[in-house]
């Protein structure tokens, strides 16, 4: 009788182990992370030529969910947070906090001010990993020091307005839309007309 109980206990442990391996495999395949802390994201924007802080730069942080399929990943809007730089050029996006068992992708960031170059429109992690950005952006602890170059009107007219996903609700990026439209008007272009949170 005791041998049967030992045998059943060993089989149950083996089944539990196999179940755990299967769950971990599914999480890896679907892109789910077990747990991590998202944020905060801090930075200071400075003028690339003078080194002085740039006030009023809009910083938009965007998170998407990612579903891995045989044809590649599918991204869908999850959340966004935006802020503007203060008189010292500083900004902070608090992030999502503790994220558990989620397929939320890391933060994408768009940093923009009318009259300045658009240096970043992509993953926050690229500030440290992108070969070009690593040469430009310095770090003070977790704070990224981001230089933006002021552009002449001729340079501005040759550029496109910053791009963003039409999935982002207008209410989640109101400050960015105002800054983009300010830039478009200054360049002699029509402002974006928005309806229902999407570009039309």
C-alpha positions as CSV (number, residue, x, y, z in Angstrom):
1,X,0.0,0.0,0.0
2,X,2.8,2.4,0.9
3,X,4.6,1.6,-2.4
4,X,1.4,2.5,-4.3
5,X,1.2,5.9,-2.5
6,X,4.8,6.6,-3.3
7,X,4.2,5.7,-7.0
8,X,1.1,8.0,-7.2
9,X,2.9,10.8,-5.5
10,X,5.8,10.5,-8.0
11,X,3.4,10.5,-10.9
12,X,1.6,13.6,-9.6
13,X,4.9,15.4,-9.1
14,X,5.9,14.6,-12.7
15,X,2.5,15.8,-14.1
16,X,2.8,19.0,-12.1
17,X,6.3,19.6,-13.4
18,X,5.1,19.0,-17.0
19,X,2.1,21.3,-16.5
20,X,4.4,24.1,-15.2
21,X,6.8,23.6,-18.1
22,X,3.8,23.9,-20.5
23,X,2.5,27.1,-18.8
24,X,6.0,28.7,-19.0
25,X,6.2,27.7,-22.7
26,X,2.8,29.3,-23.4
27,X,3.8,32.5,-21.6
28,X,7.1,32.7,-23.6
29,X,5.3,32.0,-26.9
30,X,2.6,34.6,-26.3
31,X,5.1,37.2,-25.1
32,X,3.8,37.3,-21.6
33,X,6.2,38.4,-18.9
34,X,5.7,36.9,-15.4
35,X,6.2,40.2,-13.5
36,X,8.2,43.5,-13.8
37,X,8.0,47.1,-12.7
38,X,7.3,49.5,-15.5
39,X,8.6,53.0,-14.9
40,X,9.2,55.6,-13.9
41,X,10.8,57.2,-17.0
42,X,12.7,60.4,-16.3
43,X,14.5,62.8,-18.5
44,X,15.7,66.3,-19.2
45,X,15.5,68.0,-22.6
46,X,18.3,70.5,-23.4
47,X,19.1,72.6,-26.5
48,X,21.8,70.8,-28.4
49,X,23.6,74.0,-29.2
50,X,23.4,76.0,-26.0
51,X,22.9,73.2,-23.4
52,X,20.1,75.2,-21.8
53,X,16.9,73.4,-20.7
54,X,14.0,73.4,-23.2
55,X,10.6,74.0,-21.5
56,X,7.3,72.9,-23.1
57,X,8.5,69.8,-24.9
58,X,5.7,67.3,-25.1
59,X,6.6,63.7,-24.0
60,X,4.1,61.0,-24.9
61,X,4.6,57.4,-23.6
62,X,2.7,54.7,-25.3
63,X,2.1,51.0,-24.4
64,X,0.7,48.3,-26.7
65,X,-0.2,44.7,-26.2
66,X,1.6,42.3,-28.4
67,X,0.0,39.0,-29.5
68,X,2.5,36.6,-31.2
69,X,1.0,34.8,-34.2
70,X,2.6,32.5,-36.8
71,X,2.5,35.5,-39.2
72,X,4.3,37.8,-36.7
73,X,3.3,40.1,-33.8
74,X,0.0,42.0,-33.6
75,X,0.2,45.3,-31.7
76,X,-2.9,46.9,-30.2
77,X,-3.1,50.2,-28.1
78,X,-3.1,49.6,-24.4
79,X,-2.5,52.9,-22.7
80,X,-0.7,56.3,-23.0
81,X,0.6,59.0,-20.6
82,X,1.8,62.4,-21.6
83,X,3.5,65.3,-19.9
84,X,5.5,68.4,-20.8
85,X,9.0,69.5,-19.7
86,X,9.2,72.1,-16.9
87,X,11.4,75.2,-16.8
88,X,14.4,73.0,-16.0
89,X,13.6,70.8,-19.1
90,X,12.7,67.9,-16.8
91,X,9.9,65.4,-17.3
92,X,8.6,62.2,-15.7
93,X,6.2,59.5,-16.9
94,X,5.2,57.4,-14.0
95,X,4.7,54.2,-16.0
96,X,2.3,51.4,-15.4
97,X,3.9,50.2,-12.1
98,X,3.8,46.5,-11.2
99,X,2.8,44.5,-14.3
100,X,2.0,40.8,-13.7
101,X,1.4,38.1,-16.3
102,X,1.0,40.5,-19.2
103,X,1.7,40.8,-22.9
104,X,2.2,44.6,-22.7
105,X,5.2,45.7,-24.7
106,X,7.8,48.1,-23.2
107,X,7.3,51.8,-23.4
108,X,7.5,53.6,-26.8
109,X,8.1,57.4,-26.5
110,X,7.6,60.4,-28.8
111,X,9.3,63.6,-27.8
112,X,8.4,66.7,-29.7
113,X,8.4,70.5,-29.7
114,X,7.5,72.8,-32.5
115,X,10.7,74.3,-34.0
116,X,13.0,71.4,-32.9
117,X,14.2,68.2,-34.4
118,X,12.3,65.0,-33.6
119,X,15.0,62.8,-32.1
120,X,13.0,59.9,-30.7
121,X,9.8,58.1,-31.9
122,X,10.3,54.6,-30.7
123,X,11.2,52.3,-27.7
124,X,12.5,54.0,-24.5
125,X,15.1,51.2,-24.4
126,X,16.6,52.5,-27.7
127,X,17.9,55.5,-25.7
128,X,20.5,53.2,-24.3
129,X,20.8,50.5,-27.0
130,X,20.7,52.4,-30.4
131,X,24.2,53.1,-31.6
132,X,23.5,56.6,-32.7
133,X,21.4,57.6,-29.7
134,X,24.0,56.2,-27.3
135,X,26.5,58.8,-28.6
136,X,24.0,61.7,-28.2
137,X,22.1,60.9,-25.0
138,X,23.8,61.0,-21.6
139,X,22.5,59.6,-18.3
140,X,22.4,60.9,-14.8
141,X,21.3,57.8,-12.9
142,X,17.9,56.8,-14.5
143,X,17.4,60.3,-16.0
144,X,18.1,60.6,-19.8
145,X,19.7,63.9,-20.9
146,X,18.2,64.4,-24.3
147,X,19.6,67.2,-26.6
148,X,17.3,68.6,-29.3
149,X,18.5,70.8,-32.1
150,X,16.6,73.9,-33.0
151,X,15.7,73.9,-36.7
152,X,15.4,76.7,-39.3
153,X,12.1,77.2,-41.0
154,X,13.6,75.8,-44.2
155,X,14.7,72.6,-42.4
156,X,11.3,72.3,-40.8
157,X,9.4,72.6,-44.1
158,X,11.3,69.6,-45.4
159,X,10.2,67.4,-42.5
160,X,7.0,65.4,-42.0
161,X,4.9,65.8,-38.9
162,X,5.5,63.2,-36.2
163,X,3.6,60.0,-36.8
164,X,1.5,58.1,-34.3
165,X,-0.9,55.2,-34.3
166,X,-4.5,56.1,-35.1
167,X,-5.5,53.6,-32.3
168,X,-4.5,56.2,-29.6
169,X,-7.6,58.1,-28.3
170,X,-7.4,61.8,-28.7
171,X,-7.9,62.3,-25.0
172,X,-4.7,60.3,-24.3
173,X,-2.5,62.5,-26.5
174,X,-4.2,66.0,-26.4
175,X,-0.9,67.8,-25.6
176,X,1.0,66.1,-28.4
177,X,-1.8,66.8,-30.9
178,X,-1.8,70.5,-29.9
179,X,2.0,70.7,-30.4
180,X,1.9,68.9,-33.7
181,X,-0.8,71.2,-35.0
182,X,1.1,74.3,-33.7
183,X,4.1,73.1,-35.8
184,X,1.9,72.4,-38.8
185,X,0.4,75.9,-38.7
186,X,3.8,77.6,-38.3
187,X,5.0,75.6,-41.4
188,X,2.0,76.8,-43.4
189,X,0.2,73.4,-43.3
190,X,-3.4,72.7,-42.3
191,X,-3.8,71.3,-38.8
192,X,-4.9,67.8,-38.3
193,X,-8.7,67.5,-38.1
194,X,-9.6,64.9,-35.5
195,X,-12.9,63.1,-35.1
196,X,-13.5,60.3,-32.7
197,X,-9.8,60.3,-31.6
198,X,-8.5,59.3,-35.0
199,X,-6.8,61.2,-37.9
200,X,-9.1,61.8,-40.8
